[in-house]
Amino acid sequence: MKNKDLFNLNPDENNLLNDGVVEINTAKDDAGYKIIRYELKTFVCEGEYQNGMQRILSTFLRQIDNKQPAVWVSGFFGSGKSHFVKMLGYLWEDLKFPNDETARMMKPLPKEVNDLFVELERKQNINGRLAIAGTLKDFPSKDIRNSFLQLFLNKLGLPSQYHFFKFIYWLKQEGIHDELKALVEAQGKDFKKEYENLFVSSTIAKALLELKPEFAENEAKVRENFKATFVRQETISREQFISTIKTEILPLFYGNKIPLTIIVLDEVQQFIGGDGDKSIDVQELAQDLSSNFEGKFLLIGTGQNALTDTAMLQKLMARFTVPVNFSDTDVDTVTRKTVLEKKPSVINEVKTKLEAALGEISRNLNGSEYGYVTDDKKNLVADYPILPSTRKFWKKVLNAIDTAGTSGQLRSQLRIVDESIKNVAQKDLGAIVPADLIFEQKQPQLIQNARLLNETNNLIEERKSRGGDSLLEGRILSAVFLIDLLPDGKDRLKSNENTIADLLIDDISKSSDTFRTKVNELIKKLVEEKILMPIGDEYKLQTKVGSEWEQEFAKQFAKFNNSGEDQIQNYRKERIVAFFKDKTKTINITQGVSKIV
């Protein structure tokens, strides 16, 4: 059996349609629906993702008709926060696809979560439903209420700028919106473009006079009235903000009812940054949304840190009282339930193969913190073709590379695992992903961050390009490089022959002894070529400077070694005399007859 036959997702296809990066808003076109469908199908509602969804839904349902607490979703960069809240939004509104399939129909959910959505559905059938998602940076403004209102209006298909919305609202209240729009479009004009130039549009002025001749004496007066009535506003008061949503925007779609509304504000922590004023603005916005809409508005904010972690976020604790935090354990769950997920029919065969190879698996990085432990057995099948030692090694390498925490563990691991599976897809069951493959995956980032010098990269690539044994030599060099990235300490992974071979193993269906012997021979060859430098029982990459130093050292050593003991004695004498001359050059000894008193 080939490895590619094991997986639910065909490794030969593109299994990361969004490249592992979630955008909080996706266009509702053919390409967009394809991505949304993929994201829903691959959303893993288990572990903390399931617990978080249950906590959010149960709290909301319990607090309906009361002040609704806001939710704070946190986790390291790339932990799946945005994916989680985006999927929650689609499931909340039960997004409908062009083929009439809905989000909840498409995505099987745990019973506990599904039951909560059933209860939510009953209440939505009475009040209506609405999902708003975006970032406060989508519509920049010095006033946070203005930014949010633009986001809210845009989601509902209304003009995002407040004064343009007031114009459209007035038309609807007057009952002439559709007629005016038809008159403008009959002139071959785009209605949206015309009202966005409201104060200078002769087309709108002329059409309005045709429908409401009493509004003004002429077109010029129409435009003057527009300027006086629909004033551009940069700031919006709290009272105006609440009233506009409650009495103007929502009634256009929901009559006198307030729909059950989820509001997802992604990247709130990034929006605040170190600005204390923005932190206060977010507090006030949360207060307005949570307290003034009959418990029907659910606000969710996201950030990398828990609210207790930073001084700026601590100010939000009184408003965002429902915490949901994701860890790297959840990252492992996602990879196992997506690109690594196996067909039920092959589980026993994979299990049998792995049990037969348990000796080789246990041998890999044995004696280090990366080695196999009994607890790893429960995930052996789920992780295949990645060994437990390889997964642990990769995590450490990723942490070492991404010291700023910006590359994202979940998206990095999804990409790495997906590409790794493709690498062994055509091989027989028993072929595994070698740990050194992460070098190829992260090579561009390592070069960009100056962690991998061009000289070293060229050396490795030149070896690999020769093929044959040289390919393995290049892999040995990349393995040594990766080990050197890891942090020092008492549990430091040693770059000795066993470790290097462990990182290169790509098949557990047979004994690795022959392969290890070959690796050891090539390591010795690389040492002889001055490409690897032995330090005790370990090996380090020889840089150009290091190589030049070693060559000079060898030259001087040979010179002294060949010149005999006399040359060494002479050199020692010269050095001792020079030392004492230097130390005594400031000492003066007085000469002559001593004075006698």
Sequence and secondary structure as in RCSB ss.txt:
>XXXX:A:sequence
MKNKDLFNLNPDENNLLNDGVVEINTAKDDAGYKIIRYELKTFVCEGEYQNGMQRILSTFLRQIDNKQPAVWVSG
FFGSGKSHFVKMLGYLWEDLKFPNDETARMMKPLPKEVNDLFVELERKQNINGRLAIAGTLKDFPSKDIRNSFLQ
LFLNKLGLPSQYHFFKFIYWLKQEGIHDELKALVEAQGKDFKKEYENLFVSSTIAKALLELKPEFAENEAKVREN
FKATFVRQETISREQFISTIKTEILPLFYGNKIPLTIIVLDEVQQFIGGDGDKSIDVQELAQDLSSNFEGKFLLI
GTGQNALTDTAMLQKLMARFTVPVNFSDTDVDTVTRKTVLEKKPSVINEVKTKLEAALGEISRNLNGSEYGYVTD
DKKNLVADYPILPSTRKFWKKVLNAIDTAGTSGQLRSQLRIVDESIKNVAQKDLGAIVPADLIFEQKQPQLIQNA
RLLNETNNLIEERKSRGGDSLLEGRILSAVFLIDLLPDGKDRLKSNENTIADLLIDDISKSSDTFRTKVNELIKK
LVEEKILMPIGDEYKLQTKVGSEWEQEFAKQFAKFNNSGEDQIQNYRKERIVAFFKDKTKTINITQGVSKIV
>XXXX:A:secstr
 BGGGGBSS TTS   TTTT   SS  SSHHHHHHHHHHHHH    HHHHHHHHHHHHHHHHHTTS   EEEEEE
STTSSHHHHHHHHHHHHHT B TTS BHHHHS   HHHHHHHHHHHHHHHHH EEEEEE TTSS  SSHHHHHHH
HHHHHTTS SSHHHHHHHHHHHHHT HHHHHHHHHHTT  HHHHHTTTTT HHHHHHHHHH GGG SSHHHHHHH
HHHHS   S   HHHHHHIIIIIITHHHHTT   EEEEEETTHHHHHTT HHHHHHHHHHHHHHHHSSTT EEEE
EEESS TTSSHHHHTTTTTEEEEEEE HHHHHHHHHHTTT B GGGHHHHHHHHHHTHHHHHHTTTTSTTS  GG
GGGGHHHHTTS HHHHHHHHHHHHHH TTS S HHHHHHHHHHHHHHHHTTSBTTB   TTHHHHHHHHHHHHTT
SS HHHHHHHHHHHHT THHHHHHHHHHHHHHHHHS  STT    SHHHHHHHH  B SS SHHHHHHHHHHHHH
HHHTTSEEEETTEEEE  HHHHHHHHHHHHHHHHHHHSHHHHHHHHHHHHHHHHHHHHHTT     S     
